[in-house]
Amino acid sequence: MDTTTLVLIIVVIVLVLVVAIGGFMLARARRSQQLQDRYGPEYQRSLDETGDRRAAEAELAEREARRKKLDVRDLSAEERQHFAASWTEVQRGFVDDPVRAVREADALVVEIMRTRGFPADDADRRTDDIAVDHPEIAQRYRDARAVRDATNQGSVDTETQRNAITSYRDLVEALLGDQHAAEHAKEQTR
């Protein structure tokens, strides 16, 4: 083999490696951007928690894979109506007893999740599972749970409890699904 052929082969190999590495880096950057777009503040929270982009992205990917394995189902119309009525009672009860309303709101979220097929025994896992489908609500759910815990340990002002109830409401509505939102909108226009 002459020198020119050898140099040409080396140049081709180097170019192929550069293109492969560039493609790999581009694919990784694209995946990072997709996760950032999908998870929003939940992506940043995971990044802050792990301190490493790869670890944060691996955790988010692991959540997605775990969520795909769950046999989560939509609620029946009867279940949806039952949970919507329960939520209405929680909201009404807030005026007379905000502490109880916050506890009941949390219990209702757990009950809805369990009925839909989410594992609901571990609060942190529950929040991670919610973040896959509803990343915009996950932090608000964490905050609401923190208010519930603080309420159980002492007094929390009513405005903070009201904010927790609002967060629980958003989560309940998300868990009840789009069909509930459409039904609720119809009721509001009547």
Order of alpha helices (4+ residues) and beta strands (2+ residues): alpha-alpha-alpha-alpha-alpha-alpha-alpha-alpha-alpha
